[in-house]
Amino acid sequence: LRFLGPVGVIGLYLGWYLAECVYDSAKGGTRAPTVLDMGRRDDLWSRVSYLGAVYILFGLPPVLYWLLMGRRDAIFWALLAWALVFLPMGLLAMVIHDSVSALNPLFLLGSIWRILGPYLGLLLGTGTLVGLFWRAGGGGVDRRLAPPVVLPLFHVLLGAYVSLVLAHLLGRFYWRYRDRLDWGI
């Protein structure tokens, strides 16, 4: 139980840092920001809670449906499509706007429509990248030979790395199409 406190603080910091990576890349940055000063705690909590709202609204429905119903039917696939279409744009909009207006699916649909072709390319490329990393995370490791701590640690580090890469891709996507999105930054 004493372990959960530090893990929670580290998790909050990582959530905030990933948002900073997206924002820095959206402004044209090409390297991960070297930010250790989080500013005020209210800013940290605000950013993390807004990002949590995006994950809850767009990412949690298919997970909950699958956990509660235990099946992959048409409803599950519709909820998964909802998550795949709206989650990346919702995260990007939340990082750029830092307000709950980015949770509006109509706002996100309008933004997606303005850049439909490139956005579909982003989704396809992101899905391919995640699939490759997912495959790399489970393949090539003999679970019987690895100590019990090594494999979970490897998965955590791989997940953190993939998250940083995806955060940078999302920010650079905004940088490339900022004029067509016309959100202002």
Phi, psi and omega per residue, in radians:
L1 nan -0.639 3.089
R2 -1.140 -0.388 -3.131
F3 -1.252 -0.507 -3.053
L4 -1.202 -0.560 3.136
G5 -1.049 -0.991 3.116
P6 -1.099 -0.631 3.120
V7 -1.135 -0.695 3.102
G8 -1.115 -0.734 3.116
V9 -1.134 -0.754 3.115
I10 -1.119 -0.705 3.106
G11 -1.097 -0.724 3.088
L12 -1.109 -0.749 3.123
Y13 -1.100 -0.742 -3.138
L14 -1.123 -0.694 3.073
G15 -1.060 -0.767 3.110
W16 -1.143 -0.733 -3.105
Y17 -1.155 -0.676 3.100
L18 -1.091 -0.695 3.078
A19 -1.110 -0.679 3.084
E20 -1.124 -0.627 3.094
C21 -1.125 -0.767 3.103
V22 -1.073 -0.820 -3.091
Y23 -1.114 -0.759 3.135
D24 -1.118 -0.723 3.098
S25 -1.180 -0.594 3.117
A26 -1.179 -0.448 3.079
K27 -1.503 -0.054 3.097
G28 1.935 0.032 3.125
G29 -1.153 2.521 -3.122
T30 -1.953 -0.105 3.113
R31 -2.200 2.767 3.100
A32 -1.109 2.394 -3.134
P33 -1.175 2.503 3.093
T34 -1.684 1.330 -3.055
V35 -1.969 2.108 2.994
L36 -2.039 -0.419 3.126
D37 -1.480 1.998 -3.083
M38 -1.538 0.005 -3.115
G39 1.297 -2.526 -3.136
R40 -1.349 2.642 3.123
R41 -1.129 -0.556 3.129
D42 -1.106 -0.672 3.110
D43 -1.121 -0.760 3.110
L44 -1.067 -0.867 -3.106
W45 -1.126 -0.691 3.128
S46 -1.071 -0.860 -3.109
R47 -1.099 -0.792 -3.101
V48 -1.184 -0.679 -3.140
S49 -1.202 -0.648 3.077
Y50 -1.127 -0.753 3.109
L51 -1.141 -0.660 3.066
G52 -1.063 -0.676 3.108
A53 -1.097 -0.676 3.104
V54 -1.113 -0.797 3.123
Y55 -1.109 -0.687 -3.135
I56 -1.173 -0.801 -3.078
L57 -1.235 -0.712 -3.019
F58 -1.832 -0.523 -3.061
G59 -1.736 -0.494 -3.041
L60 -1.328 -0.588 -3.092
P61 -0.941 -0.826 3.131
P62 -1.174 -0.584 3.128
V63 -1.157 -0.818 3.120
L64 -1.091 -0.750 3.135
Y65 -1.054 -0.787 -3.130
W66 -1.164 -0.696 3.131
L67 -1.190 -0.697 -3.086
L68 -1.408 -0.704 -3.084
M69 -1.646 -0.487 3.101
G70 1.200 0.400 3.134
R71 -2.436 2.787 3.116
R72 -2.024 1.470 -3.137
D73 -1.891 -2.897 -3.085
A74 -1.080 -0.612 3.133
I75 -1.154 -0.760 3.106
F76 -1.032 -0.814 -3.102
W77 -1.175 -0.600 3.067
A78 -1.154 -0.730 3.105
L79 -1.169 -0.635 3.092
L80 -1.161 -0.713 3.075
A81 -1.088 -0.721 3.065
W82 -0.952 -0.833 -3.112
A83 -1.158 -0.792 -3.086
L84 -1.148 -0.602 -3.119
V85 -1.391 -0.772 -2.982
F86 -1.634 -0.451 -3.050
L87 -1.088 -0.874 -3.136
P88 -1.089 -0.779 3.141
M89 -1.189 -0.618 3.089
G90 -1.131 -0.739 3.088
L91 -1.104 -0.774 3.137
L92 -1.106 -0.789 3.136
A93 -1.123 -0.663 -3.136
M94 -1.184 -0.682 3.126
V95 -1.169 -0.725 -3.089
I96 -1.288 -0.815 -3.058
H97 -1.536 -0.538 -3.115
D98 0.920 0.789 3.096
S99 -2.635 2.822 -3.088
V100 -1.236 -0.187 3.091
S101 -1.100 -0.376 3.110
A102 -1.270 -0.138 3.095
L103 -1.492 -0.105 -3.100
N104 -1.315 1.987 -3.122
P105 -1.072 -0.510 3.112
L106 -1.190 -0.693 3.053
F107 -1.066 -0.778 -3.129
L108 -1.162 -0.685 3.104
L109 -1.085 -0.738 3.097
G110 -1.079 -0.706 3.118
S111 -1.166 -0.740 3.118
I112 -1.113 -0.719 -3.104
W113 -1.088 -0.646 -3.134
R114 -1.142 -0.439 -3.100
I115 -2.305 0.708 -2.993
L116 -0.969 -0.884 -3.110
G117 -1.054 -0.945 3.112
P118 -1.091 -0.581 -3.139
Y119 -1.185 -0.711 3.068
L120 -1.100 -0.655 3.050
G121 -1.100 -0.714 3.085
L122 -1.076 -0.783 -3.141
L123 -1.106 -0.748 3.135
L124 -1.148 -0.791 3.122
G125 -1.128 -0.726 3.120
T126 -1.130 -0.760 3.111
G127 -1.080 -0.706 3.097
T128 -1.120 -0.784 3.139
L129 -1.090 -0.789 3.128
V130 -1.114 -0.726 3.110
G131 -1.075 -0.718 3.108
L132 -1.134 -0.758 3.123
F133 -1.182 -0.642 3.119
W134 -1.103 -0.769 3.122
R135 -1.127 -0.704 3.126
A136 -1.162 -0.542 -3.136
G137 -1.234 -0.436 -3.098
G138 -1.900 -0.295 -3.071
G139 -1.694 2.666 3.040
G140 1.430 -0.005 -3.122
V141 -2.012 2.114 3.065
D142 -1.416 1.890 -3.049
R143 -1.087 -0.419 -3.140
R144 -1.322 -0.478 -3.096
L145 -1.557 -0.437 -3.091
A146 -1.394 2.379 3.035
P147 -1.062 2.680 -3.042
P148 -1.023 -0.456 -3.090
V149 -1.485 -0.478 -3.003
V150 -1.156 -0.813 -3.071
L151 -1.129 -0.846 3.079
P152 -1.069 -0.670 3.112
L153 -1.118 -0.714 3.088
F154 -1.054 -0.761 -3.137
H155 -1.149 -0.678 3.105
V156 -1.119 -0.808 -3.137
L157 -1.151 -0.702 3.103
L158 -1.133 -0.732 3.098
G159 -1.097 -0.697 3.108
A160 -1.133 -0.738 3.139
Y161 -1.126 -0.803 3.131
V162 -1.069 -0.701 3.117
S163 -1.081 -0.722 3.110
L164 -1.147 -0.727 3.112
V165 -1.114 -0.789 -3.132
L166 -1.160 -0.632 3.091
A167 -1.087 -0.750 3.123
H168 -1.149 -0.748 3.115
L169 -1.059 -0.725 3.136
L170 -1.124 -0.755 3.105
G171 -1.134 -0.745 3.119
R172 -1.171 -0.550 3.065
F173 -1.069 -0.788 3.097
Y174 -1.098 -0.752 -3.136
W175 -0.998 -0.725 -3.099
R176 -1.241 -0.637 -3.019
Y177 -2.025 0.413 -3.089
R178 -1.103 -0.569 3.139
D179 -1.229 -0.669 3.129
R180 -1.304 -0.563 3.076
L181 -1.287 -0.621 3.110
D182 0.936 0.864 3.097
W183 -1.634 -0.486 -3.080
G184 1.365 2.435 3.120
I185 -2.523 nan nan
